[in-house]
Amino acid sequence: MKSSNDKTVVKDYFNATGFDRWRRIYGDEEVNKVQRDIRVGHQQTIDIVLGWLRQDSNLAELSICDSGCGVGSLSIPLAQAGAKVSASDISERMVAEAQQKAKDALGDANNLNLAVQDLEALQGSYHTVICLDVLIHYSQENAAQMIAHLASIAESRLILSFAPKTFALSLLKKVGDFFPGSSKATRAYQHREADIIKILQDNGFSVQRQEKTSTRFYFARILEATRS
Ligand SMILES: C[S@@+](CC[C@H](N)C(=O)[O-])C[C@H]1O[C@@H](n2cnc3c(N)ncnc32)[C@H](O)[C@@H]1O
């Protein structure tokens, strides 16, 4: 289990300075060059996942869980495409921002449900469970536990993205206040692709599609795995 201390630090970060920083990066207002680069890289990750799901031509029939949804960068376009989306995040402020954006984008459509929830406490059963750019908050040991939980609520498919271990951590630090001081600091963890694939296999999932995203300051591996 991810230590509650770690989790509290992450939650507090995304309810305070982290919220302000990432809301801007994931939004469309003026940001600095590094943040703009991360915005572009992150959008590529979102577009790859949307592209995979759209290729299958059955999006409107799927129940999708977007765990650690942030401000809804993936959930909202998925809901616009007709999927039934349950999205959640540990940060109240991220969820409040996602709710506002969803209201603007979706109006009265009711196929997106947003909730404040620790992803390790999620229950239910979804055709597809997605978790993008959250593993950066999980050590290797805790990642195994976290992915096992997501696997337990995924009927057919899991889609994960994570920062690869090859990526120089110093780049993340350039984002600025990500490590601003002991009271607000959150650790950033990278993962070896082979380790994540092994965890997926241990939980009965095998990789079907894999992609990479890289800009100057943003790097991600994206894996789609289905029940073997
Ligand atoms: C880097 S952001 C990515 C947001 C979103 N997945 C995206 O790609 O746009 C990481 C998010 O994970 C959330 N998070 C971290 N640990 C979590 C947990 N245990 N349960 C739910 N959300 C979590 C944070 O609050 C933050 O919103």
The ligand as a Gaussian input file, in Angstrom:
#p B3LYP/6-31G(d) Opt

LIG

0 1
 C        0.199000      14.641000     -13.399000
 S       -1.521000      14.668000     -13.012000
 C       -2.272000      13.750000     -14.375000
 C       -3.758000      14.037000     -14.498000
 C       -4.497000      13.298000     -15.622000
 N       -4.419000      11.865000     -15.508000
 C       -4.010000      13.742000     -16.965000
 O       -3.196000      13.027000     -17.590000
 O       -4.424000      14.812000     -17.424000
 C       -1.571000      13.472000     -11.701000
 C       -2.932000      13.431000     -11.004000
 O       -2.982000      12.247000     -10.212000
 C       -3.711000      12.548000      -9.042000
 N       -3.403000      11.500000      -8.049000
 C       -2.201000      11.232000      -7.464000
 N       -2.322000      10.171000      -6.621000
 C       -3.620000       9.771000      -6.680000
 C       -4.380000       8.740000      -6.041000
 N       -3.821000       7.908000      -5.159000
 N       -5.683000       8.611000      -6.344000
 C       -6.270000       9.468000      -7.235000
 N       -5.615000      10.478000      -7.858000
 C       -4.317000      10.618000      -7.600000
 C       -3.260000      13.953000      -8.688000
 O       -4.141000      14.607000      -7.805000
 C       -3.194000      14.610000     -10.077000
 O       -4.411000      15.219000     -10.421000

